[in-house]
Amino acid sequence: MGREQKVRSERCGKLRQLDLKSVKVRKAIAVAKDAATLFSGTLAKDY
């Protein structure tokens, strides 16, 4: 198994994470206007 690479953010009292190994996540990061949009979106999961 490969090592997981994640970025976490705490917002509204919840930790959220993005899986940086996911192609969808990396594409979303490339076009995102800000981090808040990424972490509040459907690609982020509760930690």
PyMOL Python script that loads the backbone (N, CA, C, O; Angstrom):
from pymol import cmd

cmd.read_pdbstr("""\
ATOM      1  N   MET A   1       0.828  -1.180   0.000  1.00  0.00           N
ATOM      2  CA  MET A   1       0.000   0.000   0.000  1.00  0.00           C
ATOM      3  C   MET A   1       0.875   1.247   0.000  1.00  0.00           C
ATOM      4  O   MET A   1       1.925   1.288   0.641  1.00  0.00           O
ATOM      5  N   GLY A   2       0.425   2.260  -0.727  1.00  0.00           N
ATOM      6  CA  GLY A   2       1.155   3.515  -0.782  1.00  0.00           C
ATOM      7  C   GLY A   2       0.808   4.412   0.392  1.00  0.00           C
ATOM      8  O   GLY A   2      -0.215   4.244   1.056  1.00  0.00           O
ATOM      9  N   ARG A   3       1.671   5.345   0.619  1.00  0.00           N
ATOM     10  CA  ARG A   3       1.459   6.312   1.692  1.00  0.00           C
ATOM     11  C   ARG A   3       0.386   7.318   1.275  1.00  0.00           C
ATOM     12  O   ARG A   3       0.366   7.775   0.132  1.00  0.00           O
ATOM     13  N   GLU A   4      -0.487   7.651   2.189  1.00  0.00           N
ATOM     14  CA  GLU A   4      -1.526   8.634   1.898  1.00  0.00           C
ATOM     15  C   GLU A   4      -0.955  10.039   2.048  1.00  0.00           C
ATOM     16  O   GLU A   4      -0.175  10.314   2.959  1.00  0.00           O
ATOM     17  N   GLN A   5      -1.357  10.915   1.142  1.00  0.00           N
ATOM     18  CA  GLN A   5      -0.949  12.311   1.226  1.00  0.00           C
ATOM     19  C   GLN A   5      -2.208  13.154   1.326  1.00  0.00           C
ATOM     20  O   GLN A   5      -3.044  13.158   0.423  1.00  0.00           O
ATOM     21  N   LYS A   6      -2.331  13.862   2.431  1.00  0.00           N
ATOM     22  CA  LYS A   6      -3.535  14.643   2.668  1.00  0.00           C
ATOM     23  C   LYS A   6      -3.186  16.014   3.201  1.00  0.00           C
ATOM     24  O   LYS A   6      -2.144  16.215   3.824  1.00  0.00           O
ATOM     25  N   VAL A   7      -4.079  16.950   2.943  1.00  0.00           N
ATOM     26  CA  VAL A   7      -3.985  18.294   3.501  1.00  0.00           C
ATOM     27  C   VAL A   7      -5.222  18.492   4.338  1.00  0.00           C
ATOM     28  O   VAL A   7      -6.319  18.130   3.914  1.00  0.00           O
ATOM     29  N   ARG A   8      -5.068  19.064   5.530  1.00  0.00           N
ATOM     30  CA  ARG A   8      -6.213  19.222   6.425  1.00  0.00           C
ATOM     31  C   ARG A   8      -6.471  20.689   6.711  1.00  0.00           C
ATOM     32  O   ARG A   8      -5.558  21.516   6.700  1.00  0.00           O
ATOM     33  N   SER A   9      -7.726  20.991   6.965  1.00  0.00           N
ATOM     34  CA  SER A   9      -8.131  22.348   7.325  1.00  0.00           C
ATOM     35  C   SER A   9      -9.231  22.254   8.370  1.00  0.00           C
ATOM     36  O   SER A   9     -10.101  21.386   8.291  1.00  0.00           O
ATOM     37  N   GLU A  10      -9.190  23.151   9.348  1.00  0.00           N
ATOM     38  CA  GLU A  10     -10.255  23.188  10.350  1.00  0.00           C
ATOM     39  C   GLU A  10     -11.138  24.383  10.038  1.00  0.00           C
ATOM     40  O   GLU A  10     -10.665  25.517   9.959  1.00  0.00           O
ATOM     41  N   ARG A  11     -12.411  24.119   9.864  1.00  0.00           N
ATOM     42  CA  ARG A  11     -13.361  25.174   9.551  1.00  0.00           C
ATOM     43  C   ARG A  11     -14.681  24.822  10.214  1.00  0.00           C
ATOM     44  O   ARG A  11     -15.130  23.677  10.147  1.00  0.00           O
ATOM     45  N   CYS A  12     -15.280  25.767  10.830  1.00  0.00           N
ATOM     46  CA  CYS A  12     -16.555  25.555  11.518  1.00  0.00           C
ATOM     47  C   CYS A  12     -16.441  24.448  12.560  1.00  0.00           C
ATOM     48  O   CYS A  12     -17.397  23.706  12.780  1.00  0.00           O
ATOM     49  N   GLY A  13     -15.283  24.331  13.200  1.00  0.00           N
ATOM     50  CA  GLY A  13     -15.106  23.335  14.243  1.00  0.00           C
ATOM     51  C   GLY A  13     -14.889  21.921  13.747  1.00  0.00           C
ATOM     52  O   GLY A  13     -14.827  20.991  14.551  1.00  0.00           O
ATOM     53  N   LYS A  14     -14.771  21.734  12.416  1.00  0.00           N
ATOM     54  CA  LYS A  14     -14.566  20.408  11.840  1.00  0.00           C
ATOM     55  C   LYS A  14     -13.236  20.371  11.109  1.00  0.00           C
ATOM     56  O   LYS A  14     -12.835  21.344  10.470  1.00  0.00           O
ATOM     57  N   LEU A  15     -12.563  19.246  11.210  1.00  0.00           N
ATOM     58  CA  LEU A  15     -11.380  19.038  10.389  1.00  0.00           C
ATOM     59  C   LEU A  15     -11.830  18.424   9.070  1.00  0.00           C
ATOM     60  O   LEU A  15     -12.623  17.482   9.054  1.00  0.00           O
ATOM     61  N   ARG A  16     -11.320  18.963   7.964  1.00  0.00           N
ATOM     62  CA  ARG A  16     -11.630  18.442   6.625  1.00  0.00           C
ATOM     63  C   ARG A  16     -10.314  18.103   5.954  1.00  0.00           C
ATOM     64  O   ARG A  16      -9.286  18.705   6.264  1.00  0.00           O
ATOM     65  N   GLN A  17     -10.331  17.156   5.046  1.00  0.00           N
ATOM     66  CA  GLN A  17      -9.097  16.765   4.379  1.00  0.00           C
ATOM     67  C   GLN A  17      -9.317  16.586   2.887  1.00  0.00           C
ATOM     68  O   GLN A  17     -10.413  16.252   2.435  1.00  0.00           O
ATOM     69  N   LEU A  18      -8.257  16.816   2.138  1.00  0.00           N
ATOM     70  CA  LEU A  18      -8.229  16.572   0.699  1.00  0.00           C
ATOM     71  C   LEU A  18      -7.166  15.517   0.426  1.00  0.00           C
ATOM     72  O   LEU A  18      -6.057  15.606   0.952  1.00  0.00           O
ATOM     73  N   ASP A  19      -7.488  14.540  -0.375  1.00  0.00           N
ATOM     74  CA  ASP A  19      -6.547  13.484  -0.733  1.00  0.00           C
ATOM     75  C   ASP A  19      -5.728  13.953  -1.939  1.00  0.00           C
ATOM     76  O   ASP A  19      -6.231  13.982  -3.062  1.00  0.00           O
ATOM     77  N   LEU A  20      -4.474  14.317  -1.704  1.00  0.00           N
ATOM     78  CA  LEU A  20      -3.637  14.862  -2.762  1.00  0.00           C
ATOM     79  C   LEU A  20      -3.228  13.836  -3.807  1.00  0.00           C
ATOM     80  O   LEU A  20      -2.679  14.204  -4.845  1.00  0.00           O
ATOM     81  N   LYS A  21      -3.481  12.565  -3.556  1.00  0.00           N
ATOM     82  CA  LYS A  21      -3.195  11.537  -4.551  1.00  0.00           C
ATOM     83  C   LYS A  21      -4.321  11.428  -5.584  1.00  0.00           C
ATOM     84  O   LYS A  21      -4.140  10.821  -6.640  1.00  0.00           O
ATOM     85  N   SER A  22      -5.461  12.006  -5.285  1.00  0.00           N
ATOM     86  CA  SER A  22      -6.612  11.941  -6.179  1.00  0.00           C
ATOM     87  C   SER A  22      -6.437  12.895  -7.364  1.00  0.00           C
ATOM     88  O   SER A  22      -6.142  14.076  -7.184  1.00  0.00           O
ATOM     89  N   VAL A  23      -6.621  12.372  -8.559  1.00  0.00           N
ATOM     90  CA  VAL A  23      -6.524  13.195  -9.765  1.00  0.00           C
ATOM     91  C   VAL A  23      -7.585  14.291  -9.734  1.00  0.00           C
ATOM     92  O   VAL A  23      -7.308  15.431 -10.105  1.00  0.00           O
ATOM     93  N   LYS A  24      -8.784  13.958  -9.300  1.00  0.00           N
ATOM     94  CA  LYS A  24      -9.863  14.951  -9.219  1.00  0.00           C
ATOM     95  C   LYS A  24      -9.494  16.094  -8.285  1.00  0.00           C
ATOM     96  O   LYS A  24      -9.753  17.258  -8.593  1.00  0.00           O
ATOM     97  N   VAL A  25      -8.891  15.769  -7.149  1.00  0.00           N
ATOM     98  CA  VAL A  25      -8.487  16.797  -6.180  1.00  0.00           C
ATOM     99  C   VAL A  25      -7.403  17.686  -6.776  1.00  0.00           C
ATOM    100  O   VAL A  25      -7.468  18.909  -6.651  1.00  0.00           O
ATOM    101  N   ARG A  26      -6.415  17.089  -7.416  1.00  0.00           N
ATOM    102  CA  ARG A  26      -5.329  17.884  -8.002  1.00  0.00           C
ATOM    103  C   ARG A  26      -5.843  18.799  -9.107  1.00  0.00           C
ATOM    104  O   ARG A  26      -5.374  19.930  -9.241  1.00  0.00           O
ATOM    105  N   LYS A  27      -6.795  18.326  -9.894  1.00  0.00           N
ATOM    106  CA  LYS A  27      -7.385  19.177 -10.937  1.00  0.00           C
ATOM    107  C   LYS A  27      -8.166  20.331 -10.310  1.00  0.00           C
ATOM    108  O   LYS A  27      -8.099  21.465 -10.786  1.00  0.00           O
ATOM    109  N   ALA A  28      -8.903  20.038  -9.243  1.00  0.00           N
ATOM    110  CA  ALA A  28      -9.672  21.082  -8.561  1.00  0.00           C
ATOM    111  C   ALA A  28      -8.749  22.138  -7.952  1.00  0.00           C
ATOM    112  O   ALA A  28      -9.062  23.329  -7.985  1.00  0.00           O
ATOM    113  N   ILE A  29      -7.623  21.710  -7.401  1.00  0.00           N
ATOM    114  CA  ILE A  29      -6.651  22.644  -6.829  1.00  0.00           C
ATOM    115  C   ILE A  29      -6.116  23.577  -7.915  1.00  0.00           C
ATOM    116  O   ILE A  29      -5.932  24.771  -7.678  1.00  0.00           O
ATOM    117  N   ALA A  30      -5.872  23.035  -9.089  1.00  0.00           N
ATOM    118  CA  ALA A  30      -5.305  23.827 -10.186  1.00  0.00           C
ATOM    119  C   ALA A  30      -6.217  24.974 -10.617  1.00  0.00           C
ATOM    120  O   ALA A  30      -5.730  26.009 -11.072  1.00  0.00           O
ATOM    121  N   VAL A  31      -7.523  24.803 -10.481  1.00  0.00           N
ATOM    122  CA  VAL A  31      -8.462  25.836 -10.952  1.00  0.00           C
ATOM    123  C   VAL A  31      -9.173  26.570  -9.830  1.00  0.00           C
ATOM    124  O   VAL A  31      -9.959  27.481 -10.090  1.00  0.00           O
ATOM    125  N   ALA A  32      -8.914  26.193  -8.596  1.00  0.00           N
ATOM    126  CA  ALA A  32      -9.617  26.797  -7.454  1.00  0.00           C
ATOM    127  C   ALA A  32      -9.226  28.254  -7.260  1.00  0.00           C
ATOM    128  O   ALA A  32      -8.076  28.638  -7.474  1.00  0.00           O
ATOM    129  N   LYS A  33     -10.194  29.051  -6.853  1.00  0.00           N
ATOM    130  CA  LYS A  33      -9.938  30.464  -6.561  1.00  0.00           C
ATOM    131  C   LYS A  33      -9.420  30.649  -5.139  1.00  0.00           C
ATOM    132  O   LYS A  33      -8.679  31.593  -4.866  1.00  0.00           O
ATOM    133  N   ASP A  34      -9.809  29.744  -4.227  1.00  0.00           N
ATOM    134  CA  ASP A  34      -9.329  29.822  -2.847  1.00  0.00           C
ATOM    135  C   ASP A  34      -9.463  28.466  -2.158  1.00  0.00           C
ATOM    136  O   ASP A  34     -10.190  27.587  -2.622  1.00  0.00           O
ATOM    137  N   ALA A  35      -8.757  28.315  -1.053  1.00  0.00           N
ATOM    138  CA  ALA A  35      -8.754  27.054  -0.311  1.00  0.00           C
ATOM    139  C   ALA A  35     -10.099  26.780   0.346  1.00  0.00           C
ATOM    140  O   ALA A  35     -10.509  25.625   0.457  1.00  0.00           O
ATOM    141  N   ALA A  36     -10.791  27.832   0.785  1.00  0.00           N
ATOM    142  CA  ALA A  36     -12.075  27.644   1.461  1.00  0.00           C
ATOM    143  C   ALA A  36     -13.061  26.901   0.565  1.00  0.00           C
ATOM    144  O   ALA A  36     -13.815  26.049   1.035  1.00  0.00           O
ATOM    145  N   THR A  37     -13.055  27.222  -0.709  1.00  0.00           N
ATOM    146  CA  THR A  37     -13.943  26.546  -1.654  1.00  0.00           C
ATOM    147  C   THR A  37     -13.611  25.060  -1.734  1.00  0.00           C
ATOM    148  O   THR A  37     -14.507  24.217  -1.750  1.00  0.00           O
ATOM    149  N   LEU A  38     -12.332  24.748  -1.783  1.00  0.00           N
ATOM    150  CA  LEU A  38     -11.915  23.347  -1.854  1.00  0.00           C
ATOM    151  C   LEU A  38     -12.342  22.566  -0.619  1.00  0.00           C
ATOM    152  O   LEU A  38     -12.906  21.477  -0.728  1.00  0.00           O
ATOM    153  N   PHE A  39     -12.072  23.126   0.552  1.00  0.00           N
ATOM    154  CA  PHE A  39     -12.345  22.403   1.785  1.00  0.00           C
ATOM    155  C   PHE A  39     -13.827  22.333   2.136  1.00  0.00           C
ATOM    156  O   PHE A  39     -14.225  21.488   2.938  1.00  0.00           O
ATOM    157  N   SER A  40     -14.643  23.194   1.561  1.00  0.00           N
ATOM    158  CA  SER A  40     -16.081  23.118   1.818  1.00  0.00           C
ATOM    159  C   SER A  40     -16.806  22.337   0.730  1.00  0.00           C
ATOM    160  O   SER A  40     -18.011  22.107   0.827  1.00  0.00           O
ATOM    161  N   GLY A  41     -16.086  21.935  -0.291  1.00  0.00           N
ATOM    162  CA  GLY A  41     -16.679  21.207  -1.414  1.00  0.00           C
ATOM    163  C   GLY A  41     -16.807  19.719  -1.190  1.00  0.00           C
ATOM    164  O   GLY A  41     -16.484  19.198  -0.123  1.00  0.00           O
ATOM    165  N   THR A  42     -17.287  19.047  -2.221  1.00  0.00           N
ATOM    166  CA  THR A  42     -17.560  17.603  -2.120  1.00  0.00           C
ATOM    167  C   THR A  42     -16.304  16.739  -2.162  1.00  0.00           C
ATOM    168  O   THR A  42     -16.352  15.573  -1.771  1.00  0.00           O
ATOM    169  N   LEU A  43     -15.184  17.283  -2.626  1.00  0.00           N
ATOM    170  CA  LEU A  43     -13.959  16.489  -2.667  1.00  0.00           C
ATOM    171  C   LEU A  43     -13.301  16.369  -1.294  1.00  0.00           C
ATOM    172  O   LEU A  43     -12.517  15.449  -1.062  1.00  0.00           O
ATOM    173  N   ALA A  44     -13.609  17.276  -0.398  1.00  0.00           N
ATOM    174  CA  ALA A  44     -13.071  17.225   0.966  1.00  0.00           C
ATOM    175  C   ALA A  44     -13.917  16.284   1.814  1.00  0.00           C
ATOM    176  O   ALA A  44     -15.141  16.238   1.690  1.00  0.00           O
ATOM    177  N   LYS A  45     -13.259  15.558   2.653  1.00  0.00           N
ATOM    178  CA  LYS A  45     -13.941  14.614   3.556  1.00  0.00           C
ATOM    179  C   LYS A  45     -13.681  15.035   4.995  1.00  0.00           C
ATOM    180  O   LYS A  45     -12.649  15.631   5.302  1.00  0.00           O
ATOM    181  N   ASP A  46     -14.628  14.721   5.874  1.00  0.00           N
ATOM    182  CA  ASP A  46     -14.408  14.964   7.302  1.00  0.00           C
ATOM    183  C   ASP A  46     -13.270  14.079   7.775  1.00  0.00           C
ATOM    184  O   ASP A  46     -13.127  12.937   7.336  1.00  0.00           O
ATOM    185  N   TYR A  47     -12.460  14.622   8.680  1.00  0.00           N
ATOM    186  CA  TYR A  47     -11.324  13.884   9.203  1.00  0.00           C
ATOM    187  C   TYR A  47     -11.678  13.234  10.504  1.00  0.00           C
ATOM    188  O   TYR A  47     -10.841  12.560  11.106  1.00  0.00           O
TER     189      TYR A  47
END
""", "prot")
cmd.dss("prot")
cmd.show_as("cartoon", "prot")
cmd.util.cbc("prot")
cmd.orient("prot")
